[in-house]
Amino acid sequence: MRPVPRNIDRPNRNAEYALIGMCTWYGTMFTIGKPLIALVLTILGFYLTYKLTLNKPEGNAYRVWYTHLGLGKMIKPPKKVKRFEI
């Protein structure tokens, strides 16, 4: 019988880490322009993403981002919308 790897059902967080890393790095570099601050904020973003998504399903970081921050000014987050509109 072939052994089954233990981490076969572990959620894949590569997409979430890539989004957090690029947004924090390039966002900080665009606004401030200091690479050391951008590196520290990126590492802090990775740590917070790890802590927020620990023992949760895949895509939880995207769900938290959408419910609290929304997708720009055109699409408000569900917490700030007074009633559901189609």
Biotite code that builds the C-alpha atoms (Angstrom):
import biotite.structure as struc

atoms = struc.array([
    struc.Atom([0.000, 0.000, 0.000], chain_id="A", res_id=1, res_name="MET", atom_name="CA", element="C"),
    struc.Atom([1.281, 3.444, -0.924], chain_id="A", res_id=2, res_name="ARG", atom_name="CA", element="C"),
    struc.Atom([1.623, 6.004, 1.900], chain_id="A", res_id=3, res_name="PRO", atom_name="CA", element="C"),
    struc.Atom([-0.520, 9.129, 1.600], chain_id="A", res_id=4, res_name="VAL", atom_name="CA", element="C"),
    struc.Atom([1.225, 12.454, 2.253], chain_id="A", res_id=5, res_name="PRO", atom_name="CA", element="C"),
    struc.Atom([0.073, 14.182, 5.417], chain_id="A", res_id=6, res_name="ARG", atom_name="CA", element="C"),
    struc.Atom([-0.356, 17.638, 3.880], chain_id="A", res_id=7, res_name="ASN", atom_name="CA", element="C"),
    struc.Atom([-2.583, 16.534, 0.995], chain_id="A", res_id=8, res_name="ILE", atom_name="CA", element="C"),
    struc.Atom([-5.577, 18.481, 2.345], chain_id="A", res_id=9, res_name="ASP", atom_name="CA", element="C"),
    struc.Atom([-3.626, 21.529, 3.483], chain_id="A", res_id=10, res_name="ARG", atom_name="CA", element="C"),
    struc.Atom([-5.030, 24.748, 1.965], chain_id="A", res_id=11, res_name="PRO", atom_name="CA", element="C"),
    struc.Atom([-2.877, 26.422, -0.667], chain_id="A", res_id=12, res_name="ASN", atom_name="CA", element="C"),
    struc.Atom([-2.211, 30.048, 0.301], chain_id="A", res_id=13, res_name="ARG", atom_name="CA", element="C"),
    struc.Atom([0.198, 30.994, -2.492], chain_id="A", res_id=14, res_name="ASN", atom_name="CA", element="C"),
    struc.Atom([-2.277, 33.314, -4.224], chain_id="A", res_id=15, res_name="ALA", atom_name="CA", element="C"),
    struc.Atom([-3.089, 35.130, -0.979], chain_id="A", res_id=16, res_name="GLU", atom_name="CA", element="C"),
    struc.Atom([0.588, 35.578, -0.100], chain_id="A", res_id=17, res_name="TYR", atom_name="CA", element="C"),
    struc.Atom([1.344, 36.832, -3.614], chain_id="A", res_id=18, res_name="ALA", atom_name="CA", element="C"),
    struc.Atom([-1.464, 39.415, -3.428], chain_id="A", res_id=19, res_name="LEU", atom_name="CA", element="C"),
    struc.Atom([-0.469, 40.629, 0.037], chain_id="A", res_id=20, res_name="ILE", atom_name="CA", element="C"),
    struc.Atom([3.208, 40.754, -0.886], chain_id="A", res_id=21, res_name="GLY", atom_name="CA", element="C"),
    struc.Atom([2.748, 42.684, -4.110], chain_id="A", res_id=22, res_name="MET", atom_name="CA", element="C"),
    struc.Atom([0.162, 45.091, -2.698], chain_id="A", res_id=23, res_name="CYS", atom_name="CA", element="C"),
    struc.Atom([2.185, 45.967, 0.388], chain_id="A", res_id=24, res_name="THR", atom_name="CA", element="C"),
    struc.Atom([5.554, 46.133, -1.399], chain_id="A", res_id=25, res_name="TRP", atom_name="CA", element="C"),
    struc.Atom([4.517, 48.118, -4.450], chain_id="A", res_id=26, res_name="TYR", atom_name="CA", element="C"),
    struc.Atom([1.959, 50.207, -2.580], chain_id="A", res_id=27, res_name="GLY", atom_name="CA", element="C"),
    struc.Atom([4.546, 51.274, -0.030], chain_id="A", res_id=28, res_name="THR", atom_name="CA", element="C"),
    struc.Atom([7.211, 51.854, -2.662], chain_id="A", res_id=29, res_name="MET", atom_name="CA", element="C"),
    struc.Atom([4.780, 53.987, -4.681], chain_id="A", res_id=30, res_name="PHE", atom_name="CA", element="C"),
    struc.Atom([3.666, 56.116, -1.738], chain_id="A", res_id=31, res_name="THR", atom_name="CA", element="C"),
    struc.Atom([6.836, 56.382, 0.361], chain_id="A", res_id=32, res_name="ILE", atom_name="CA", element="C"),
    struc.Atom([9.696, 55.142, -1.823], chain_id="A", res_id=33, res_name="GLY", atom_name="CA", element="C"),
    struc.Atom([11.720, 53.600, 1.044], chain_id="A", res_id=34, res_name="LYS", atom_name="CA", element="C"),
    struc.Atom([12.626, 49.938, 0.453], chain_id="A", res_id=35, res_name="PRO", atom_name="CA", element="C"),
    struc.Atom([13.397, 49.136, 4.099], chain_id="A", res_id=36, res_name="LEU", atom_name="CA", element="C"),
    struc.Atom([9.963, 50.297, 5.272], chain_id="A", res_id=37, res_name="ILE", atom_name="CA", element="C"),
    struc.Atom([8.364, 48.410, 2.385], chain_id="A", res_id=38, res_name="ALA", atom_name="CA", element="C"),
    struc.Atom([10.220, 45.226, 3.367], chain_id="A", res_id=39, res_name="LEU", atom_name="CA", element="C"),
    struc.Atom([9.150, 45.509, 7.009], chain_id="A", res_id=40, res_name="VAL", atom_name="CA", element="C"),
    struc.Atom([5.520, 46.165, 6.052], chain_id="A", res_id=41, res_name="LEU", atom_name="CA", element="C"),
    struc.Atom([5.546, 43.249, 3.600], chain_id="A", res_id=42, res_name="THR", atom_name="CA", element="C"),
    struc.Atom([6.844, 40.863, 6.251], chain_id="A", res_id=43, res_name="ILE", atom_name="CA", element="C"),
    struc.Atom([4.241, 42.208, 8.676], chain_id="A", res_id=44, res_name="LEU", atom_name="CA", element="C"),
    struc.Atom([1.572, 41.676, 6.015], chain_id="A", res_id=45, res_name="GLY", atom_name="CA", element="C"),
    struc.Atom([2.695, 38.065, 5.530], chain_id="A", res_id=46, res_name="PHE", atom_name="CA", element="C"),
    struc.Atom([2.565, 37.490, 9.290], chain_id="A", res_id=47, res_name="TYR", atom_name="CA", element="C"),
    struc.Atom([-0.908, 39.000, 9.637], chain_id="A", res_id=48, res_name="LEU", atom_name="CA", element="C"),
    struc.Atom([-2.161, 36.986, 6.662], chain_id="A", res_id=49, res_name="THR", atom_name="CA", element="C"),
    struc.Atom([-0.795, 33.831, 8.241], chain_id="A", res_id=50, res_name="TYR", atom_name="CA", element="C"),
    struc.Atom([-2.468, 34.596, 11.573], chain_id="A", res_id=51, res_name="LYS", atom_name="CA", element="C"),
    struc.Atom([-5.818, 35.608, 10.031], chain_id="A", res_id=52, res_name="LEU", atom_name="CA", element="C"),
    struc.Atom([-6.056, 32.566, 7.777], chain_id="A", res_id=53, res_name="THR", atom_name="CA", element="C"),
    struc.Atom([-4.750, 29.916, 10.165], chain_id="A", res_id=54, res_name="LEU", atom_name="CA", element="C"),
    struc.Atom([-7.133, 26.917, 10.277], chain_id="A", res_id=55, res_name="ASN", atom_name="CA", element="C"),
    struc.Atom([-9.505, 28.577, 7.816], chain_id="A", res_id=56, res_name="LYS", atom_name="CA", element="C"),
    struc.Atom([-10.446, 27.539, 4.256], chain_id="A", res_id=57, res_name="PRO", atom_name="CA", element="C"),
    struc.Atom([-8.710, 28.837, 1.162], chain_id="A", res_id=58, res_name="GLU", atom_name="CA", element="C"),
    struc.Atom([-9.605, 32.341, 0.091], chain_id="A", res_id=59, res_name="GLY", atom_name="CA", element="C"),
    struc.Atom([-10.354, 33.603, 3.597], chain_id="A", res_id=60, res_name="ASN", atom_name="CA", element="C"),
    struc.Atom([-8.022, 36.583, 3.140], chain_id="A", res_id=61, res_name="ALA", atom_name="CA", element="C"),
    struc.Atom([-9.971, 37.604, 0.031], chain_id="A", res_id=62, res_name="TYR", atom_name="CA", element="C"),
    struc.Atom([-13.263, 37.297, 1.934], chain_id="A", res_id=63, res_name="ARG", atom_name="CA", element="C"),
    struc.Atom([-11.988, 39.460, 4.800], chain_id="A", res_id=64, res_name="VAL", atom_name="CA", element="C"),
    struc.Atom([-10.627, 42.002, 2.304], chain_id="A", res_id=65, res_name="TRP", atom_name="CA", element="C"),
    struc.Atom([-13.920, 42.195, 0.400], chain_id="A", res_id=66, res_name="TYR", atom_name="CA", element="C"),
    struc.Atom([-16.181, 42.444, 3.452], chain_id="A", res_id=67, res_name="THR", atom_name="CA", element="C"),
    struc.Atom([-14.124, 45.151, 5.167], chain_id="A", res_id=68, res_name="HIS", atom_name="CA", element="C"),
    struc.Atom([-12.475, 47.130, 2.358], chain_id="A", res_id=69, res_name="LEU", atom_name="CA", element="C"),
    struc.Atom([-14.586, 46.497, -0.735], chain_id="A", res_id=70, res_name="GLY", atom_name="CA", element="C"),
    struc.Atom([-13.340, 46.827, -4.294], chain_id="A", res_id=71, res_name="LEU", atom_name="CA", element="C"),
    struc.Atom([-12.636, 50.522, -4.659], chain_id="A", res_id=72, res_name="GLY", atom_name="CA", element="C"),
    struc.Atom([-15.102, 53.384, -4.496], chain_id="A", res_id=73, res_name="LYS", atom_name="CA", element="C"),
    struc.Atom([-17.528, 51.949, -7.038], chain_id="A", res_id=74, res_name="MET", atom_name="CA", element="C"),
    struc.Atom([-18.286, 48.747, -5.118], chain_id="A", res_id=75, res_name="ILE", atom_name="CA", element="C"),
    struc.Atom([-18.707, 49.424, -1.397], chain_id="A", res_id=76, res_name="LYS", atom_name="CA", element="C"),
    struc.Atom([-18.114, 46.686, 1.152], chain_id="A", res_id=77, res_name="PRO", atom_name="CA", element="C"),
    struc.Atom([-21.211, 44.866, 2.415], chain_id="A", res_id=78, res_name="PRO", atom_name="CA", element="C"),
    struc.Atom([-20.737, 46.301, 5.930], chain_id="A", res_id=79, res_name="LYS", atom_name="CA", element="C"),
    struc.Atom([-21.201, 49.879, 4.647], chain_id="A", res_id=80, res_name="LYS", atom_name="CA", element="C"),
    struc.Atom([-24.138, 49.301, 2.282], chain_id="A", res_id=81, res_name="VAL", atom_name="CA", element="C"),
    struc.Atom([-27.470, 50.193, 3.899], chain_id="A", res_id=82, res_name="LYS", atom_name="CA", element="C"),
    struc.Atom([-29.579, 47.828, 1.806], chain_id="A", res_id=83, res_name="ARG", atom_name="CA", element="C"),
    struc.Atom([-28.944, 45.205, -0.819], chain_id="A", res_id=84, res_name="PHE", atom_name="CA", element="C"),
    struc.Atom([-29.148, 46.576, -4.367], chain_id="A", res_id=85, res_name="GLU", atom_name="CA", element="C"),
    struc.Atom([-28.894, 44.747, -7.660], chain_id="A", res_id=86, res_name="ILE", atom_name="CA", element="C"),
])
